[in-house]
Amino acid sequence: MRSLTLKLTIAFLAVSLAGTLLLALWAGRTTRSAFTSYVHEQEQAEVLNRLADYYRLNGGWEGVEELFGSAPATGQGARPGRGQGTGIALADPMGRVIIPGAGNPRGSQLTGEALAGGVPVVVAGETVGFLLGRRGTAAEDEIAGRFLDQMNRALLLAAGGATAAALVLAILLARTLTRPLRELTRASRALARGELGRQVAVSSGDELGELALAFNQMSAELAGAAERRRRLTADIAHDLRTPLAIIQGHAEALRDGVLPPGAETFTLIHDEAQRLGRLVEDLRTLSRAEAGELPLNSREVDAKELLAHLAAAYAPQAQARRIRLSTSAGPDLVAVRADPDRLAQVLGNLVDNALRHTPPGGEVTLTATRHGEELWLQIADNGPGIAPGDLPHIFERFYRGDRARSRQSGGSGLGLAIAHSLTAAHGGRLWAESEPGQGATFTVALPNAL
């Protein structure tokens, strides 16, 4: 059976049939026992009434055997034990058997324990005898048999109706359960054909609904990843094409004698080759960091020393742009465990980004503070800030908020993406906060070294 609908239908039907069968067996057994007890109680009540009436009318038990067609067995021709096989026995208040039965011969003396198991015959508030055993078993069985036959026929009809209803409900339920799965199957095949972003309807909040939501999320992520990969390929091709075109053009001009082989031409070719090498190295670093393959030589790093070294390294660039570069360290700083070279690369990318976006006369501040179990390293500038629409995307590859800026002056577009990946490799967090016209603040949060 390859159809899940058929499997579920058979499973639901089997469960329904098993439940109906068990219910029928339990109902039959319980009804038989209850009905037999009821008939016995009715028969016993009738016998007690007849005995009480007889005693009331005759003032004693003399001749009571004839009441049940059981004459006393006397004389030589009497059969031994006659009457001992009847269903009931009657004893007087002293325990002497008057009507033999239930294994008690006439005239035998019963014990107190045997009398305690009997039913007293009460006349005018006085116990005048004890009734023991049962009577009319065959009649009871006959009545019970007729009743149970009728009840079994009713149970069979009910079971047949329940089975038919269960079959219909099982088919409906199986189709309801498998309909979302069929839709997911069709959507998955469409996804395999390249129809990325395919969505399915979410019609419930149960596990199937959660599965549909997960599929929709996966499909949307695949479509987004494909779009990002397409943009990445285009951006890489563009960034590689520009320096290659410059190098190729100047080389051809030198070969054809259009340009003289001067130092300026060779310097330009060298700079473009270096730019090309930096782009390739940035791509390699980013891919290794995102794949978790970038080795980290971690050790305890002092935040104050790191900021001082960073400020000294970027001081000439800041002076050339007429930007004030300052550092600030809070109290109770704790060393962090990190790769000092990679951490310096993260902060260097952030400082370089801040210097490029801060106008002359502005200021860039490097701050280290302790926040609970984390060390926060912040780079803040008072430049134009980041537009709200650009803020969620600034850590994406090749993203540039200022599209008017040339790619050469705007960098490769990988610095923030590399900083984000390297921070994550250290177990830390990197985020940006900005208000248009009020500058931007980048925060690197690293766990303290314990």
TASULZI-V19349 format. One record per backbone hydrogen bond with DSSP energy under -1.0 kcal/mol. NH is the residue of the N-H (numbers start at 1). CO is the residue of the C=O. If there is no record, write none. Layout:
nh: (NH & NH)
co: (CO & CO)
This chain:
nh: (7 & 8 & 9 & 10 & 11 & 12 & 13 & 14 & 15 & 16 & 17 & 18 & 19 & 20 & 21 & 22 & 23 & 24 & 25 & 26 & 27 & 28 & 29 & 30 & 31 & 32 & 33 & 34 & 35 & 36 & 37 & 38 & 39 & 40 & 41 & 42 & 43 & 44 & 45 & 46 & 47 & 48 & 49 & 50 & 51 & 52 & 53 & 54 & 55 & 56 & 57 & 58 & 59 & 64 & 66 & 67 & 68 & 69 & 70 & 82 & 84 & 89 & 90 & 91 & 92 & 95 & 97 & 98 & 99 & 101 & 102 & 103 & 104 & 107 & 108 & 110 & 115 & 116 & 118 & 119 & 121 & 123 & 126 & 128 & 130 & 131 & 132 & 134 & 140 & 141 & 142 & 143 & 144 & 145 & 146 & 147 & 148 & 149 & 150 & 151 & 152 & 153 & 154 & 155 & 156 & 157 & 158 & 159 & 160 & 161 & 162 & 163 & 164 & 165 & 166 & 167 & 168 & 169 & 170 & 171 & 172 & 173 & 174 & 175 & 176 & 177 & 178 & 179 & 182 & 183 & 184 & 185 & 186 & 187 & 188 & 189 & 190 & 191 & 192 & 193 & 194 & 195 & 196 & 198 & 210 & 211 & 212 & 213 & 214 & 215 & 216 & 217 & 218 & 219 & 220 & 221 & 222 & 223 & 224 & 225 & 226 & 227 & 228 & 229 & 230 & 231 & 232 & 233 & 234 & 235 & 236 & 237 & 238 & 239 & 240 & 241 & 242 & 244 & 245 & 246 & 247 & 248 & 249 & 250 & 251 & 252 & 253 & 254 & 255 & 256 & 258 & 259 & 262 & 266 & 267 & 268 & 269 & 270 & 271 & 272 & 273 & 274 & 275 & 276 & 277 & 278 & 279 & 280 & 281 & 282 & 283 & 284 & 285 & 286 & 287 & 288 & 289 & 290 & 291 & 293 & 298 & 299 & 301 & 306 & 307 & 308 & 309 & 310 & 311 & 312 & 313 & 314 & 318 & 319 & 320 & 321 & 322 & 323 & 324 & 326 & 328 & 330 & 336 & 338 & 343 & 344 & 345 & 346 & 347 & 348 & 349 & 350 & 351 & 352 & 353 & 354 & 355 & 356 & 357 & 361 & 362 & 364 & 365 & 366 & 367 & 368 & 369 & 371 & 374 & 375 & 376 & 377 & 378 & 379 & 380 & 381 & 390 & 391 & 393 & 396 & 398 & 399 & 403 & 410 & 418 & 419 & 420 & 421 & 422 & 423 & 424 & 425 & 426 & 427 & 428 & 429 & 431 & 433 & 435 & 437 & 438 & 439 & 441 & 442 & 443 & 444 & 445 & 446 & 448 & 449)
co: (3 & 4 & 5 & 6 & 7 & 8 & 9 & 10 & 11 & 12 & 13 & 14 & 15 & 16 & 17 & 18 & 19 & 20 & 21 & 22 & 23 & 24 & 25 & 26 & 27 & 28 & 29 & 30 & 31 & 32 & 33 & 34 & 35 & 36 & 37 & 38 & 39 & 40 & 41 & 42 & 43 & 44 & 45 & 46 & 47 & 48 & 49 & 50 & 51 & 52 & 53 & 54 & 55 & 61 & 63 & 64 & 65 & 66 & 65 & 79 & 81 & 132 & 99 & 130 & 96 & 92 & 108 & 90 & 90 & 104 & 86 & 84 & 101 & 97 & 105 & 95 & 111 & 112 & 115 & 131 & 129 & 126 & 123 & 121 & 91 & 119 & 89 & 87 & 136 & 137 & 138 & 139 & 140 & 141 & 142 & 143 & 144 & 145 & 146 & 147 & 148 & 149 & 150 & 151 & 152 & 153 & 154 & 155 & 156 & 157 & 158 & 159 & 160 & 161 & 162 & 163 & 164 & 165 & 166 & 167 & 168 & 169 & 170 & 171 & 172 & 173 & 174 & 175 & 178 & 179 & 180 & 181 & 182 & 183 & 184 & 185 & 186 & 187 & 188 & 189 & 191 & 190 & 194 & 195 & 206 & 207 & 208 & 209 & 210 & 211 & 212 & 213 & 214 & 215 & 216 & 217 & 218 & 219 & 220 & 221 & 222 & 223 & 224 & 225 & 226 & 227 & 228 & 229 & 230 & 231 & 232 & 233 & 234 & 235 & 236 & 237 & 238 & 240 & 241 & 242 & 243 & 244 & 245 & 246 & 247 & 248 & 249 & 250 & 251 & 252 & 253 & 253 & 260 & 262 & 263 & 264 & 265 & 266 & 267 & 268 & 269 & 270 & 271 & 272 & 273 & 274 & 275 & 276 & 277 & 278 & 279 & 280 & 281 & 282 & 283 & 284 & 285 & 286 & 287 & 288 & 296 & 338 & 336 & 302 & 303 & 304 & 305 & 306 & 307 & 308 & 309 & 310 & 314 & 315 & 316 & 317 & 319 & 318 & 362 & 364 & 366 & 368 & 301 & 299 & 339 & 340 & 341 & 342 & 343 & 344 & 345 & 346 & 347 & 348 & 349 & 350 & 351 & 352 & 353 & 322 & 359 & 324 & 380 & 326 & 378 & 328 & 376 & 374 & 371 & 446 & 369 & 444 & 367 & 442 & 365 & 440 & 387 & 387 & 390 & 393 & 413 & 396 & 401 & 406 & 414 & 415 & 416 & 417 & 418 & 419 & 420 & 421 & 422 & 424 & 423 & 445 & 443 & 441 & 439 & 384 & 435 & 383 & 433 & 379 & 431 & 377 & 429 & 375 & 373 & 335)
